[in-house]
Amino acid sequence: MLNEEFALIHSVASGSDDYSIASTAAPWGDGTNALGFDGLSASISTANGTPSTHIQTVVGPLTLSHIDNQLRRIWIQGGRSPWILCNSQEIVSLVHLAEASGSIIRVTANASGGTVLGVSVTGYVHPVTGEIVPIYASRFLKAGVMIFGSKFLPQGQVAADVQVLPQVQLPELAPNENVMGYTAQELAPTVAAPQVYPSSASGTIH
């Protein structure tokens, strides 16, 4: 499952990005063929139709104005139900921006006189439509990078669709429940060669 999350962001069909290269090795291939698709990082490019103004490479410190402009650009292009994907660094920056914005955020005391500091930023009010734009955190996104996307295109089509990403069939001895995205078994064949099950990363993102 963690491989699938990584692949949705960084998988590449050919070439490479900062985190991944097209590979024939599991879980990116079957040993002979590279089966990776282009994830979000590889798909967001002018060659794939992304307007050049939407790809900001040097913006300096994160500001609310930058977020407003990125969401506005998606709205102008007709994107519907927008979302924001961030690294933890940007999540913390948004928390500090909220605390320093002079808004109604206050430090309150409980009945015993103790206080709890900090806030959690889970969404952003769209500057044009007023809808709440969900903010998602991923450990696999490079620090300093934010991905702005939308669930639907102007005519209602799904904006990002993984066509084929089947769940790998596990052996009967493997437990039926997943723990934090992993499956476990009592004993590995050897200490140096633990049992692993490659994920199938064949698919397409539109």
Secondary structure, 3 states (H helix, E strand, C coil): CHHHHHHHHHCCCCCECCCCECCCCCCCECCCCECCCCCHHHHCCHHHCCCHHHCCCCCCCCCHHHHHHHHHHHHHCCCEEEEEEECHHHHHHHHHHHHCCCCCCCCCECCCCCECCCCCCCEEECCCCCCEEEEEECCCCCCCCEEEEEEECCCCCECCCCCCCCCCCCCCCCCCCCECCECCCCCCCCCCCCCCCCCCCCCCCC
